[in-house]
Amino acid sequence: MVNKKVIAIILGGGQGSRLSPLTENRSKPAVSIAGKYRLVDIPISNCIHSDIKRMFVLTQFNSASLNRHIKNTYIFSSFSDAFVDVLAAEQTPDNKTWFQGTADAVRQSMHHVIEHDFDYALILSGDQLYHMDFNEMVEAHIKKGAEISIATIPVKAKEATEFGILKSDDENFISSFVEKPSATELPGWESEVGTEMKAQGRDYLASMGIYIFNRQLLIDLLSNPETIDFGKEIIPQSIHDHKVLSYQYEGYWTDIGNIGSFFEANISLTDDIPNFNLFNSPKGILTRPRILPPSKVSGTTINKAMIAEGCIIQAKSIEHSVIGIRSRIGKETVIKNTYMIGSNKYQDLDEINSDIENGVPPVGIGARCSINNTIIDKDARIGNNVHIEGGSHLENTAQDTYVIKEGIVVIRNGAIIPDGFILK
């Protein structure tokens, strides 16, 4: 089978400053999504469902929680060659620097990768949301005799300026490439796309940051230490010297690069029929199995919401929101358009009573609160009678307990928000 010839390399990204403060204590692939998963679960699950079970995850910032998650989640048979290994940036006698870009990250890690037998390297991003059968892409790569394949997705003109845009010939081999063209440069860069995509005005082919390289070519291209990035250097430089195939994908795909896209990706999961379907059971997202009780809900009106395991909820209402594992929400509280990531452990009654006696809110959200357009990071403590109204009327700011970006209020990991706090 072709997937036995493939090894996957998942790029964990840089410091993740655009996702701050969610990335202050964890790497970008370790950020929680949908209340119970991590971002890294997306590419790993896609690989496993494609029977690609040898994976490296490359990271260099705050990798402890990512290591712990992978170690506790992806456990394969001792008689299998399957693995998911985290490769953090490391200093060696030949290299004493951090990863400088996507290609440099793979270059610095290649001495681990080439110890394994493979014909094709599948290079993925650790911060995207999509379902994809990589077998089809690998088969197209082999059938066409490509040396490099790039997954591409049709986008509209207003989105095209944010991506690398490609042109391909009748055989789907890429003939030209432009990185983040301006609106005035776009005319002439239209491509042949499917009928449905064309009807939506999605006439431009954007790189998804998903690549397949033939083994030896990847080694050869990475031998030049001056090239540090795939999208900006290696791909554009390879188009005229190598057979670079465009593999067109027309399903749901989104890049979670900043707080706005992260917030929208999570909240949109509560739609009746979301674009990213977590209920596609044959190819569902895999994650760490937890032994948690069912969620307990008392007197709460729930509309368009997702509630993970182990929650204790007495809220008045929850609407268009995602409530993560082990969340606690008090009486008469109203939650709208909010992603509550949850908590790492339960507090027992003695701990809760001790917190209250010492004037500290317990972990979770207290009573009679109103929260809208907010992300609440793990283990945050929000007191009683707290009112948070996110929206475009709020200016960007960074405080000790919260951050505001593009109108979205982000309560920091472990933050303490006192009784009566108002932000609106």
C-alpha positions, 0 to 999 in steps of 0.5 A, a space after each residue: 500500500 502506498 501509505 506504507 511508503 509515506 511519513 508525515 511531518 507536522 509543523 507546530 508553527 512558531 511562537 504563535 503570537 497571533 493566537 496569544 494569550 492562548 499560546 503563552 503557556 502552550 504551543 499552538 498545536 496544543 491549543 484546545 478546540 471544540 471543548 475536548 480536542 487539541 489542534 494537533 489532533 486534526 492532522 494526526 486524525 487525518 493521517 490515521 484515517 488515511 492509514 499513515 501512522 508514522 508521524 513527527 510533530 515539530 515544535 519549539 515553544 512551550 512543548 511540555 503540554 503537547 508532549 504530555 497530550 501526545 504521550 497519553 493519547 497516541 499509543 500504538 501496539 508494540 508490534 507496530 511501526 506506528 508512532 507520533 513523536 514530538 521533535 522540539 528544536 534542539 541545539 547540535 554541534 552543526 546547528 545552534 539556532 531555533 527553527 527559522 521557518 517551515 523548511 528550516 524546521 524540517 531541515 534541522 529535524 531530518 537526521 531523525 526523519 531519514 532514519 526511517 524507510 519512506 519514499 514520500 514525505 507528507 508535510 502538514 500544518 498543525 493549525 488547520 481545521 479540515 477532513 482530508 483523505 491523504 491517500 487520494 493526494 498520494 495516489 495522484 502524486 504517484 500517478 502523475 509522476 510528480 516530484 512535489 504536490 501541493 494541496 490547493 483550495 479555490 478561494 474568492 478574490 477578497 481571500 486570495 490576497 492572504 495566500 500563495 496563489 497558483 496557476 496550473 496547466 491542463 495536467 494540473 502541474 503548477 506553472 506559476 506562483 505568487 505569494 499574497 498578491 495585491 488586489 490589482 495583481 489578481 486579474 489573470 490568476 484565475 484557474 479552472 475550478 469545479 462548477 460549485 466553486 465557480 458558482 461561489 466566485 472561488 476562482 483562485 487556487 490557494 496553497 493549503 500549506 500541505 505538501 508531498 515531497 519525494 524523499 531524495 528531492 526533499 533532502 536535496 532541496 534542504 541541503 541549501 541552508 539559505 532556504 528557510 521557508 517552503 511557501 516563500 522560497 522552496 515552492 516558488 523556486 521549484 516550479 520551473 525545475 521540478 514537476 510540481 502538481 496541484 492537488 485540488 481540494 474542495 471540502 471545508 478547510 480553514 487556517 486557524 492563525 489568529 484569535 478571530 479565526 480560532 473563535 469563529 472556527 469554534 463557535 461555527 461548530 454549534 451550527 445545525 449543519 456545521 461546515 466542519 462536521 465532528 459527527 462524521 463518525 467513520 473519520 471522526 477526530 481522535 483525542 485522549 480518552 478521559 474517564 469523566 462522568 456525563 455532564 449534569 445540567 439543571 434548569 438551563 435553556 440550551 440553544 445551539 451549543 456543544 457541551 463536553 463531558 464532565 460539566 456541572 451547569 446551573 446556568 439560566 441559558 447557554 446559546 451559540 457557545 462551546 463549553 469544554 470539559 469539567 466546566 462549572 457554571 453557576 445559577 442565573 448565568 447567561 452565556 452567549 457566543 462564548 468558547 469556555 475551554 474548561 478545566 484540568 481537574 475538579 475542585 472538591 467541596 473543601 477546596 471550593 469552600 476554602 476559596 470562597 472563605 478566602 474571597 477567591 472565586 472557584 474555578 469556573 463561572 459564578 452565579 448571575 453572570 452575563 458573558 458574550 463574545 468571549 474565550 475563557 481559557 482553562 482553569 479561569 475563575 470568574 466570580 459572581 455578578 460578572 458582566 463581560 460584553 465583547 464586541 467591536 466597541 472594545 479597543 484592543 488591550 492586554 491586561 493581567 487577567 484578560 486580552 481584547 483582540 478584534 472585539 473578542 475578550 480572552 480571559 487568560 489561563 488561570 485568571 481570577 476575575 473578581 465578583 462584580 467585574 464589568 467589561 462592556 
